[in-house]
Every structure is written in C-alpha cells, then in structure tokens.
C-alpha cells in the first residue's frame, strides 16, 4: 500500500488524512524524525507558518525534512506548507526547508476575515475542463518562481490585486498550493499528488 505521511505538528492535517484514506492510501501522522521512515510521500498542511517552523525546531525535524526533500521524496505543501517549502520568505523569522525555488510573502491577502474562494483552471489535473474551487485562508502570495518551477495554476483576473500570481506549482518531486484542496470535496489535487508519487516509482524514504 502507498504510504503518504502528513506532518501533524499543527494545522489541518486531519483533513488531508481523511482525503487520502478515502482514496485507499495509508496516511500516518508524522511528528518525529522516525515518522519519516518508509514513506512514499509527505504532505505539509496548512496552519500557521511561524508555529510550524518553531515546532519543527522543537521536534528536531528541520534536518530530516530537508534531507528527504533533497533526496527526491515527493512533498506537497499547502498554504503554510508552501511557505515551509519555499527557499525564500520575505517576512518570516525562522528558516524554512529551502527546497522549492520560489519567493513567498505570508498572509498577503490579509487577515482571516479576508479569506476567499475562487474557481481556477488547472490543466494538469484530471478532468481539466472542470475548474477547481480553491479555498484561500490567510494565503501566501508567490512573488516569483525560478526557471525550474512549473506553474500549474494562477489566480484569475477577477480575484483581486494579486491576479496572475502563481497559486499551484511543481518543481520535480515538490508540489505546492497556496490554497486548501483538503477543505473541498474535490480530490483531484490529492490524486495528482498520488500520480506524482507513483511516477517516482514507489520509492520510499529510508526504513
């Protein structure tokens, strides 16, 4: 069985686990370095990025997470998870995993009350003609992306001043979304990540 760990230090990890289990995937919570062993992929969920980074330091997870990301384990970061993966963050006092070649700005759309939803086109997903309903909660804005980053979706023009900014991207075995696919009934992004894992040949992190 495919095993996708979900970093369970804080945030909406349970929602990701529920989607994965409905897809027939083992989805153990990851809270320690030992929890990274034997995984075929890892999801870093949404939450509060400063708290995430502080807890990663407290649980001695920085170096192990950097190691598996650099070794090619598929890793998907959603919202705060995108920030954790980013090589550059403009307003964060903690280090990140410095894995994904993007510059991100935290909470760039405003506070919790400024959260919003938008239908976005994502040609890489199954059934690409159907828009994906994206939920943005204190979402980060991707200021720039390196040449090796494939932009899978951008914010539509009607969504406001950050229109056109990347909101879903992939770089090799890394995937990031500025929104929360786990908070909808549409599982296509989770299926896309599982396909990415399968393309890696089912290779797992060290036992």
N, C-alpha and C positions, 0 to 999 in steps of 0.2 A: 504493500500500500504506500502511496505517496504521503510523505510527512512534511507538512508546512508548519513551522513554528510561528507563533505570534508573540512578539515581545510584550510581556504582560506586567510591566512596571507601573503603568498608569494609562489612562485614556480608554478608548472604546475597543479594547482587544476582544472582548466577549462577542461583539457584533461580527467581527471578522471570523472568529472561530465558528460561529453559528452558520455563516455562509459556506465556509469550507466543509463543514460536516454535512451540510445538505448536498454538497457535491461529491460526497463519499471520500473525503480527504481527512486523514488524521491531522489534528490541529492542536498540538500540545502548547501550553503556555511556556514562555521562556523567561526565566528570572535570574538565571545564573549562567556562568560560562559552560558548565556541564550540560545545560539545556540546549546548547547549540550542536551537540554531537548527534550525528546521524540524520540531520535534516536534509531535505531536498530543496528547501526554500525557506524564506523568512519574511514575515510582514512586520513592519514597524508602523503601528497605528497612529491615528490622530489623538491629540491630547494637548498638553501644554509643553511647549518645546523646552523651556528653561527647566521645568520639573523633570522632563525626560532626561536631559543631559546631566542634571545633578544626580538623579538616581542611577544612571549608567555608571557614573563615577563611584557612587556608594557601593554598587554591586560588582565593581571590578569588571565591567563589561566593555569598556572602550576598546582595549586592545583586541580581545577576542572577536568583537563585532567587526572591527576594521580588518582583521585577518580573514574572516570568512568572506567578506565583501570583495576584498582584493584577490582572493583565491578563486572567485568566479561563482560563488553560491548565489543563485537568484535572490535578490532582496527587493521588496516593494515597500516604499514609504508613502503613506497617505497623510496629507495635511502637515501636522507636526512631524510626521515621519519623513516627509520631503525635506524639511529643514535639517533633520538629523543626518540625512544622507548628503546634503549639499556640501560642496567644497568651500563655499563662501556664503556667509550670512552677515548682513550689514549691521545688525543690532542685537547680537547675542553674546553674552559674556562668557559662555562656555565653549569649548571646542566641539566640533561635530565629527562625524566619521570621515569627512573629507573624501567621499567616494564619487559622487555624481558631479560632473563638471558644469555646475550652474551657480549663479549668484541669486540668493533669495532674500526677500525682505519680509519680516514677520508681521502678522496682523495688519497687512497693508490695506485691507478693505475696511478696517475699522473694528469696533468692539463687537461683542456678542449680538447686540441688537441690530447690527449692520449685516448680519448673515443673510445669505440669499441663495436662490436656486436658479439654474439656467439649463436649458436644453442645448447640448453641444454635439457637434458632429465629430465622430471618432472613426475614420475609415478603417483603422486596423482591427476593430472589434468584429466579432461575429454579427451577422445581420447589419452591415454598416449603414444601410439606408435609414435605419431607425435611430433617432437621436438618443443620446444618453442623458438622463436627467441628473445633473450634478448638483450636489448639496455642498455649499461653501459656508464654513463656520469659522470665523476669525482666521480666514485663509491667508497663506503666504502668497506673495507675488514673486514670480521668477523674473528677475531684472534682465538677466542674459543667460545664454546657454552656449556651451562650447561647440566646436565644429563636429565633435563626435557624438553629440546628443541629438537623437531623433525626436522631433516634436510630434506627438500623436494627436494633440488637440490644443486649440487656442480658445480664449474667451471670446464669445461672439460680440459683435459691434454693439448690440442693444444692451449689453450687460454693464456699461458704465465706463468710467475713465481708464480702467486697466484693460479695455478691449484690445484684443490682439495678443495679449501676453500668453506665454505657454502655460497650460494647466495640466497637461499629461505628457510625459516624456520617457524615453528609454535610452539607455546607454549600455550596450552589451547585455549583461545579465541583470542590470539595475533598472527598476521601473519606479516612477514617482507620479503621484497625482496630488494636485493642490486641493482636491475636494474629497468627499467621503463616499465612495461607492458602496460601502458596507451598510449605509443608512437607507438604501433603497431596496426594492425587490428585484432589481436588475442585476443579475450575477455575471454579466458579460466581462467585466474587468477582472473578476476573480478567475473566470475561465481563461481569459487571455494570459494571466499570470501563470496558470497551470500549464498552458501550452508552452510558455517560456521555460518553465521548469523541465518539461518533457524534452524540449529541444536541447537542453543541456545534457540529455542522455540519462536522466535519473541519477546523476552523480550526487552523492551526499557529502556533507561535511564530515570530517574525521570522526570515527567512532570513539 
